Amino acid sequence: MRIPPGLQPLVDDGVVDAVVRPLKSGKEASVWIVRCGDALRCAKVYKDMAQRSFQARIVYQEGRKVRGSRQARALAKATRFGRRELEENWKNTEVEALYRLHAAGVSVPRPHGFFNGVLVMDLVRDANGDNAPRLGEVALEPEVARAWHARLVADVVRMLCLGLVHGDLSEYNVLAAAHGPVIIDFPQVVDAAGNNAARAMLLRDVHNLRDSLARFAPELADTRYGEEMWALYEKGELRPDSVLSGTFEDAAGDGDVEAVLDSIAEARREAQIRQQGRDEAAAQD
């Protein structure tokens, strides 16, 4: 088959021996199955999203480190240079997170390197050796659903202990592998301590998993693992092996998670629009 332009440098350098076929294509990236020696792996080729998705990424960007003051100013003003910087930061964040999470024992695809803007990692397979489907595409027995929920909650805890929140976790970015659930897609991963929306995003992540698996084990619908683990995290008491009960009582003033996320996102959009207006006015002067 014809080699995609994004993968040609990896073939030329011997990182990839052959491009087998496309696996999936989304707004952020296209994923290809490639052969590296005797192994089949995935190659994630990122698309240029700097112009189209800059606004949507702002809420996730808060708290991330940038290389210097020039980069920080460019990101804040959404200049062309700032958009390029954001694009590189978006890609590098996923790569760095994947290496950290794999080393910490979180169930993620094992990374094998980042070459010319392409992330190479393990191909996740199901019990039949085929490409693993998404969690939302499978039916589970109640006991399996409960076991997978426990494993996913434990992985979210391990992530939070590293100071990371997935930020977009749902049945669409969990793969049903032969050995259990595998979490994928980390470009929007959030700094738990530096992002004001981190708690709301964590709760949304955990609630999404809960609601998906409660279809097969209805008793999961009443659990509140997200609130419990965040409370422990805030007190500095959360550990990778923390035993959670799934119960939690709201403190006075706790608000609706989705409402908080919506208000934060709207504030970011309005601030960005105002800044762009000021930039355009300055340019005309």
JOGIVEN-V312691 format. One record per residue. N is the residue number from 0. SS is DSSP state (alpha for helix, beta for strand, coil for the rest). PHI is phi in whole degrees, 0 to 359 (none if undefined). Layout:
BEGIN
n=N ss=SS phi=PHI
n=N ss=SS phi=PHI
END
This chain:
BEGIN
n=0 ss=coil phi=none
n=1 ss=coil phi=290
n=2 ss=coil phi=280
n=3 ss=coil phi=299
n=4 ss=alpha phi=305
n=5 ss=alpha phi=294
n=6 ss=alpha phi=260
n=7 ss=alpha phi=301
n=8 ss=alpha phi=300
n=9 ss=alpha phi=288
n=10 ss=alpha phi=291
n=11 ss=alpha phi=298
n=12 ss=coil phi=273
n=13 ss=coil phi=82
n=14 ss=coil phi=290
n=15 ss=coil phi=243
n=16 ss=coil phi=273
n=17 ss=beta phi=200
n=18 ss=beta phi=263
n=19 ss=beta phi=276
n=20 ss=beta phi=187
n=21 ss=beta phi=288
n=22 ss=beta phi=257
n=23 ss=beta phi=198
n=24 ss=beta phi=222
n=25 ss=coil phi=229
n=26 ss=coil phi=293
n=27 ss=coil phi=272
n=28 ss=beta phi=198
n=29 ss=beta phi=246
n=30 ss=beta phi=242
n=31 ss=beta phi=239
n=32 ss=beta phi=273
n=33 ss=beta phi=232
n=34 ss=beta phi=251
n=35 ss=beta phi=239
n=36 ss=coil phi=66
n=37 ss=coil phi=268
n=38 ss=beta phi=259
n=39 ss=beta phi=266
n=40 ss=beta phi=225
n=41 ss=beta phi=254
n=42 ss=beta phi=237
n=43 ss=beta phi=263
n=44 ss=beta phi=258
n=45 ss=beta phi=284
n=46 ss=coil phi=268
n=47 ss=coil phi=282
n=48 ss=coil phi=248
n=49 ss=coil phi=301
n=50 ss=coil phi=283
n=51 ss=coil phi=276
n=52 ss=coil phi=238
n=53 ss=alpha phi=302
n=54 ss=alpha phi=299
n=55 ss=alpha phi=294
n=56 ss=alpha phi=273
n=57 ss=alpha phi=303
n=58 ss=alpha phi=297
n=59 ss=alpha phi=279
n=60 ss=alpha phi=286
n=61 ss=coil phi=303
n=62 ss=coil phi=94
n=63 ss=coil phi=281
n=64 ss=coil phi=277
n=65 ss=coil phi=239
n=66 ss=coil phi=288
n=67 ss=coil phi=193
n=68 ss=alpha phi=293
n=69 ss=alpha phi=296
n=70 ss=alpha phi=296
n=71 ss=alpha phi=297
n=72 ss=alpha phi=294
n=73 ss=alpha phi=295
n=74 ss=alpha phi=296
n=75 ss=alpha phi=294
n=76 ss=alpha phi=267
n=77 ss=coil phi=59
n=78 ss=coil phi=289
n=79 ss=alpha phi=299
n=80 ss=alpha phi=298
n=81 ss=alpha phi=298
n=82 ss=alpha phi=294
n=83 ss=alpha phi=295
n=84 ss=alpha phi=297
n=85 ss=alpha phi=297
n=86 ss=alpha phi=298
n=87 ss=alpha phi=294
n=88 ss=alpha phi=298
n=89 ss=alpha phi=300
n=90 ss=alpha phi=291
n=91 ss=alpha phi=297
n=92 ss=alpha phi=299
n=93 ss=alpha phi=295
n=94 ss=alpha phi=299
n=95 ss=alpha phi=297
n=96 ss=alpha phi=296
n=97 ss=alpha phi=298
n=98 ss=alpha phi=295
n=99 ss=alpha phi=295
n=100 ss=alpha phi=292
n=101 ss=alpha phi=297
n=102 ss=alpha phi=295
n=103 ss=coil phi=272
n=104 ss=coil phi=90
n=105 ss=coil phi=288
n=106 ss=coil phi=282
n=107 ss=beta phi=227
n=108 ss=coil phi=298
n=109 ss=coil phi=290
n=110 ss=beta phi=281
n=111 ss=beta phi=237
n=112 ss=beta phi=136
n=113 ss=beta phi=235
n=114 ss=beta phi=234
n=115 ss=coil phi=51
n=116 ss=coil phi=79
n=117 ss=beta phi=242
n=118 ss=beta phi=266
n=119 ss=beta phi=255
n=120 ss=beta phi=209
n=121 ss=beta phi=299
n=122 ss=coil phi=273
n=123 ss=coil phi=274
n=124 ss=beta phi=241
n=125 ss=coil phi=267
n=126 ss=coil phi=296
n=127 ss=coil phi=266
n=128 ss=coil phi=87
n=129 ss=coil phi=273
n=130 ss=beta phi=301
n=131 ss=coil phi=294
n=132 ss=coil phi=284
n=133 ss=beta phi=284
n=134 ss=alpha phi=303
n=135 ss=alpha phi=288
n=136 ss=alpha phi=255
n=137 ss=coil phi=238
n=138 ss=coil phi=251
n=139 ss=coil phi=238
n=140 ss=coil phi=290
n=141 ss=alpha phi=307
n=142 ss=alpha phi=291
n=143 ss=alpha phi=290
n=144 ss=alpha phi=300
n=145 ss=alpha phi=295
n=146 ss=alpha phi=294
n=147 ss=alpha phi=292
n=148 ss=alpha phi=298
n=149 ss=alpha phi=298
n=150 ss=alpha phi=293
n=151 ss=alpha phi=292
n=152 ss=alpha phi=299
n=153 ss=alpha phi=297
n=154 ss=alpha phi=292
n=155 ss=alpha phi=296
n=156 ss=alpha phi=298
n=157 ss=alpha phi=300
n=158 ss=alpha phi=298
n=159 ss=alpha phi=295
n=160 ss=alpha phi=295
n=161 ss=coil phi=272
n=162 ss=coil phi=84
n=163 ss=beta phi=238
n=164 ss=beta phi=234
n=165 ss=coil phi=304
n=166 ss=coil phi=92
n=167 ss=coil phi=210
n=168 ss=coil phi=277
n=169 ss=coil phi=197
n=170 ss=coil phi=294
n=171 ss=coil phi=274
n=172 ss=coil phi=235
n=173 ss=beta phi=236
n=174 ss=beta phi=263
n=175 ss=beta phi=270
n=176 ss=beta phi=275
n=177 ss=coil phi=300
n=178 ss=coil phi=264
n=179 ss=beta phi=132
n=180 ss=beta phi=287
n=181 ss=beta phi=233
n=182 ss=beta phi=272
n=183 ss=coil phi=231
n=184 ss=coil phi=66
n=185 ss=coil phi=234
n=186 ss=coil phi=295
n=187 ss=coil phi=264
n=188 ss=coil phi=306
n=189 ss=beta phi=251
n=190 ss=beta phi=284
n=191 ss=coil phi=297
n=192 ss=coil phi=273
n=193 ss=coil phi=257
n=194 ss=coil phi=248
n=195 ss=coil phi=295
n=196 ss=coil phi=264
n=197 ss=alpha phi=301
n=198 ss=alpha phi=297
n=199 ss=alpha phi=298
n=200 ss=alpha phi=292
n=201 ss=alpha phi=299
n=202 ss=alpha phi=297
n=203 ss=alpha phi=297
n=204 ss=alpha phi=303
n=205 ss=alpha phi=293
n=206 ss=alpha phi=294
n=207 ss=alpha phi=299
n=208 ss=alpha phi=297
n=209 ss=alpha phi=303
n=210 ss=alpha phi=294
n=211 ss=alpha phi=294
n=212 ss=alpha phi=278
n=213 ss=coil phi=291
n=214 ss=coil phi=298
n=215 ss=coil phi=254
n=216 ss=coil phi=226
n=217 ss=alpha phi=305
n=218 ss=alpha phi=295
n=219 ss=alpha phi=294
n=220 ss=alpha phi=299
n=221 ss=alpha phi=266
n=222 ss=coil phi=276
n=223 ss=coil phi=223
n=224 ss=alpha phi=293
n=225 ss=alpha phi=298
n=226 ss=alpha phi=298
n=227 ss=alpha phi=294
n=228 ss=alpha phi=290
n=229 ss=alpha phi=292
n=230 ss=alpha phi=299
n=231 ss=alpha phi=293
n=232 ss=alpha phi=299
n=233 ss=alpha phi=297
n=234 ss=coil phi=273
n=235 ss=coil phi=74
n=236 ss=coil phi=250
n=237 ss=coil phi=280
n=238 ss=coil phi=233
n=239 ss=coil phi=303
n=240 ss=coil phi=255
n=241 ss=coil phi=301
n=242 ss=coil phi=266
n=243 ss=coil phi=258
n=244 ss=coil phi=263
n=245 ss=coil phi=84
n=246 ss=coil phi=247
n=247 ss=coil phi=194
n=248 ss=coil phi=249
n=249 ss=coil phi=296
n=250 ss=coil phi=276
n=251 ss=coil phi=300
n=252 ss=coil phi=97
n=253 ss=coil phi=296
n=254 ss=coil phi=251
n=255 ss=coil phi=285
n=256 ss=alpha phi=298
n=257 ss=alpha phi=297
n=258 ss=alpha phi=297
n=259 ss=alpha phi=297
n=260 ss=alpha phi=298
n=261 ss=alpha phi=297
n=262 ss=alpha phi=292
n=263 ss=alpha phi=294
n=264 ss=alpha phi=297
n=265 ss=alpha phi=295
n=266 ss=alpha phi=297
n=267 ss=alpha phi=297
n=268 ss=alpha phi=297
n=269 ss=alpha phi=296
n=270 ss=alpha phi=296
n=271 ss=alpha phi=293
n=272 ss=alpha phi=296
n=273 ss=alpha phi=298
n=274 ss=alpha phi=293
n=275 ss=alpha phi=296
n=276 ss=alpha phi=298
n=277 ss=alpha phi=295
n=278 ss=alpha phi=296
n=279 ss=alpha phi=294
n=280 ss=alpha phi=296
n=281 ss=alpha phi=295
n=282 ss=alpha phi=294
n=283 ss=alpha phi=289
n=284 ss=coil phi=290
END
